[in-house]
């Protein structure tokens, strides 16, 4: 991260829409370490937008 720039975060549902995948698929990506996520005190996750952009640049995204 560049000094002076704050990371933006998105919700699981936003990632689902971006990749047209299920919530289960995104949770799998988090569990496998393909994307980072922060778990909030209320149990929800937030994913750094930079991770989403990095994943977009990959040629393949495994869902299963």
N, C-alpha and C positions, 0 to 999 in steps of 0.2 A: 504494500500500500504506500502511496506517495504521501510524504509528510504534508500535513495541512488539508488533506482530503479525507472526508469521512466515508466509510463504507456504507452502501445502501443495502437494505435487506428486503427480501420478498417472502411472501407466505407460500406454503406448500401448494395451495390452490392456484397461485399464480404460475408456479413452475409446471403444474399439471396442464394448464391452458397453453403455456408456451410450447410444450413438447407433445401436447395431445396424448397424455398418458394418465393413468389412474393415480390416486393418492398412494396406493400400495406400491406402485413402481417407484415413486419418489422416495418413500420410506426405505425401500430396498437400496436405492442409490446412496442414501445417507448411511445405512448400516454397512454397506460395502466400502464406504470411504470414497465414492466417486464424486460426491459433493459434500462440502462441510455444512454444518447446521448448528445453530444455537438453540438450545431448549430453554424456553422461558419458564418462569415460576408457575405459570398457569398450565404448563404442559404443551403449549403450542411451540412450533419450530419456526425459525426464521433462517433463510438461506442467503448468504452473501450474493449480491447480484454479479459480482466478479466471477464467482464459481459457475453461475448459470451461463454467463457469456463464454466462459472457458469450455463448458460442456457443449455449447452450441457450435463451437469451432471444430469439435471432433467429427470425424467422418461417420462414426458408428456410435449409437447409444443403445446399450443393452437394457432391455426392460425386464426380462425374466430373472 
